[in-house]
Structure formats: C-alpha cells, structure tokens
C-alpha cells in the first residue's frame, strides 16, 4: 500500500489507515527505527516485558512445579500409536 507524506504544522507525517493500525495492534506510542534507508514502525509495548524476572522469582519460591503430573505419564496410545513425522 502506498501512502503520502503530509504536512502537520511544522512537521510532516504519514496517515496510516485504521485497519492497518488494528492489524498491527498499535495503540498510543510507537517506536520508529531507521535502517538501511527504511523506516520501521513497531509497537513501543513489549508484550512479555518482565516475564523473565517473574519466572525467576517463581523458581526461587518453588512455584514453578507442575500441579498435574498425571498428564506426563505416557498412555498406551502414546507408546504404541503416536508417530513423530
């Protein structure tokens, strides 16, 4: 899709159609990156920010154990019929 650069006061900008914004999940702030003469626009939000620290704390407290271990026991079907391709 082509778009035009428009004048916004003393600046310039791009109009991005709402369906494209929705498809990308952009809300509020975005991050602009210039790479090899290309403009890259990506979300400023990091969906899994802080997960590493949270999982580390869980491991330290022993909260990272599985509650349902029965599902880890192979069944007859798993052993006889399942085939990796």
C-alpha positions as CSV (number, residue, x, y, z in Angstrom):
1,X,0.0,0.0,0.0
2,X,1.3,3.4,-0.8
3,X,0.8,6.5,1.3
4,X,1.7,10.1,1.1
5,X,3.8,12.2,3.4
6,X,1.5,15.1,4.7
7,X,2.3,18.4,6.4
8,X,1.3,18.6,10.0
9,X,2.1,22.1,11.3
10,X,5.9,22.5,11.0
11,X,6.3,18.7,10.8
12,X,5.5,16.0,8.4
13,X,3.6,12.8,8.9
14,X,2.1,9.7,7.4
15,X,-1.5,8.8,7.5
16,X,-1.9,5.1,8.4
17,X,-5.3,3.6,7.8
18,X,-7.1,2.3,10.9
19,X,-7.3,-1.3,9.6
20,X,-3.5,-1.4,9.3
21,X,-3.2,0.0,12.8
22,X,-5.6,-2.6,14.1
23,X,-3.8,-5.4,12.3
24,X,-0.5,-4.4,13.8
25,X,-2.0,-3.8,17.3
26,X,-0.6,-0.3,17.5
27,X,-2.1,1.9,20.3
28,X,-0.6,5.0,21.8
29,X,3.2,5.2,21.3
30,X,5.2,3.5,18.6
31,X,8.9,3.1,18.1
32,X,10.5,4.5,14.9
33,X,13.7,2.9,13.6
34,X,15.7,3.9,10.5
35,X,17.6,1.0,9.0
36,X,19.2,0.9,5.5
37,X,17.1,3.9,4.4
38,X,13.9,2.2,5.5
39,X,11.5,3.5,8.2
40,X,10.4,0.7,10.6
41,X,7.4,1.4,12.8
42,X,6.8,-1.0,15.7
43,X,4.9,-1.1,18.9
44,X,6.6,0.6,21.8
45,X,4.9,-2.0,24.1
46,X,6.7,-5.3,24.8
47,X,4.0,-7.9,25.5
48,X,6.2,-10.1,27.7
49,X,8.2,-7.5,29.4
50,X,9.1,-8.6,32.9
51,X,8.3,-12.3,32.4
52,X,11.9,-13.3,32.9
53,X,12.0,-11.8,36.3
54,X,8.6,-13.1,37.3
55,X,9.6,-16.7,36.3
56,X,12.9,-16.4,38.1
57,X,11.0,-15.4,41.3
58,X,8.6,-18.3,40.8
59,X,11.6,-20.7,40.5
60,X,13.2,-19.3,43.7
61,X,10.0,-19.9,45.6
62,X,9.4,-23.3,44.1
63,X,6.2,-22.1,42.4
64,X,7.2,-23.4,39.0
65,X,6.2,-27.0,39.6
66,X,3.5,-28.7,37.7
67,X,0.4,-29.5,39.6
68,X,-0.9,-32.2,37.3
69,X,1.8,-34.8,36.8
70,X,-0.6,-37.5,35.6
71,X,-0.6,-35.9,32.2
72,X,3.1,-36.6,31.9
73,X,2.7,-40.4,32.2
74,X,2.6,-41.9,28.7
75,X,-0.5,-43.8,27.8
76,X,-0.8,-47.0,25.7
77,X,-1.8,-44.8,22.7
78,X,1.3,-42.6,23.3
79,X,3.6,-45.6,23.3
80,X,2.0,-47.7,20.5
81,X,0.2,-45.4,18.1
82,X,1.8,-42.0,18.2
83,X,4.2,-41.4,15.4
84,X,6.7,-38.5,15.1
85,X,6.9,-37.3,11.5
